[in-house]
Each structure stands twice: as structure tokens, then as C-alpha cells.
Amino acid sequence: MHYIRAFEVGRNPTSSKYEMHVRFRTLKNGPAIRNRLRLPHPVKTDLRICVIAPPDSKAAAEARAQGASLVGEDEIFAQVKDGIINFDRCICYLDSLQKLNKAGLGKVLGPKRLMPSTKTGTVVSNVAAVGAMVRDMVSGSEYRERDAVVRLAIGQLGFTPEAMQTNIKTFMDSVKKDIARLVGPTKEIHEVVLSSTNSPGFTLNGEFKGANSVAPRELSGPL
């Protein structure tokens, strides 16, 4: 963190983020891991959440309260048909599912993996579930293996060493569980790298910690 923060001097500590890169030893065409989790210290994302629900319903009110950026039915359907997709995730309240299917948006949202479905768990049947899913998407983190590497924003630059340590442990525990659940060829963690928006990567192998290392309390204040 001491080295990385040196590369971020003068930058807004809330706009720059720490990033984790986990590299695997794995077969080229072997199974890939994909998951989402809620970190103990969430990293604010810019995900725009759309909730298909009757505009005046309790589900719609709960979605707005939890941070959904777009809530409704007909207006959203019209925008999508016009090619305007101002969201990154889409949830559908069960009461609106039939109306969503009649709108015929599958051809537009399907290829973008935005079409809500019971199979992907993005169709929810009660108000509490709508709120919980929106809250999880807003503060949750999603990761997916690409080219034998998983990347995740693990913290903001102003996070304390203790907060970073907790987030990193939570993420690594989740990745190890994902590996254990895989069926088929084995996958092993080869290297774990920490970087930031504007810094190079540093391997988390202990080489940067020594007798003259900066104490954690000195990294807990302003940049």
C-alpha cells in the first residue's frame, strides 16, 4: 500500500481504487470461475440498476430506496425498443414478468445478458427480495475469470490497511471456494497481485515487507 499510494499522490482517494489480480495455473479451455460477493468494506460501483416493476408499487418504492437508477415498466420498454439502454443490470418483479415478456425485449436484452429470467435469479417474487438484490448489486462486487485471471476492485485508496486486509481475505476465501466447487481439471492459484488505478502491480508474496516497512497506522490517515 505504501508503494502504491506513492503513485497516486495528488489524486482523489475516492476515485482511485485498489485492484486485485489473481492468476491461475489452469488448462486453456478448462472451466472458469465466476461469482459475486459483498465485501466487508464495499467498494462503491457505478453500476446502474434497472428494476421492472409497476411504478406505484411497493416493489418500485423499495427499489428506488435501495439505489436503483431506473424503475418502471412501459417507459423502460419504450426506451429499450428505441435502442436506449441506460443500465448495467436488470431485475424484474414477478408481477411485471408477463408484461415484460409481451414487450418482446429478449432480442435486444438477451445478447447483452440483461434480460431478467428465473434461471439467472433476476426475477424476484417479493418486495424484500427486490430491495435485497438491488442493495447487493449496488454494493456487491462481481468477478469472472478471463484468460486465467480474475480481476476485482478490492478497495478505495483511502481504505485503512485493516479494511484492505479484511477485503482481500474475504475475496481470496471466495475464490478458493469457487475452485473447490469446480468439476473437472484442477485449477491452482499461481500469483496474487495488488495494484491501483495508476500504479503498477505488486505481488503479494511478502517481499515488500521488511524491518524498515511503514507501520500500518501511518497508512491510515489522509494521502
C-alpha positions, 0 to 999 in steps of 0.5 A: 500500500505504501508503494502504491499510494506513492503513485497516486499522490495528488489524486482523489482517494475516492476515485482511485481504487485498489485492484486485485489480480489473481492468476491461475495455473489452469488448462486453456479451455478448462472451466472458469470461475465466476461469482459475486460477493459483498465485501466487508468494506464495499467498494462503491460501483457505478453500476446502474440498476434497472428494476421492472416493476409497476411504478406505484408499487411497493416493489418500485418504492423499495427499489428506488430506496435501495439505489436503483437508477431506473424503475418502471415498466412501459417507459423502460420498454419504450426506451429499450425498443428505441435502442436506449439502454441506460443500465448495467443490470436488470431485475424484474418483479414477478408481477411485471414478468408477463408484461415484460415478456409481451414487450418482446425485449429478449432480442435486444436484452438477451445478447447483452445478458440483461434480460431478467429470467428465473434461471439467472435469479433476476426475477424476484417474487417479493418486495424484500427480495427486490430491495435485497438484490438491488442493495447487493448489486449496488454494493456487491462486487462481481468477478469472472475469470478471463484468460486465467485471471480474475480481476476485482476492485478490492478497495478505495485508496483511502481504505485503512490497511485493516479494511484492505486486509479484511477485503482481500481475505474475504475475496481470496476465501471466495475464490478458493471456494469457487475452485473447490466447487469446480468439476473437472481439471484442477485449477491452482492459484499461481500469483496474487497481485495488488495494484491501483488505478495508476500504479503498477502491480505488486505481488503479494508474496511478502517481499515488500515487507521488511524491518524498515516497512511503514507501520500500518497506522501511518497508512491510515490517515489522509494521502 
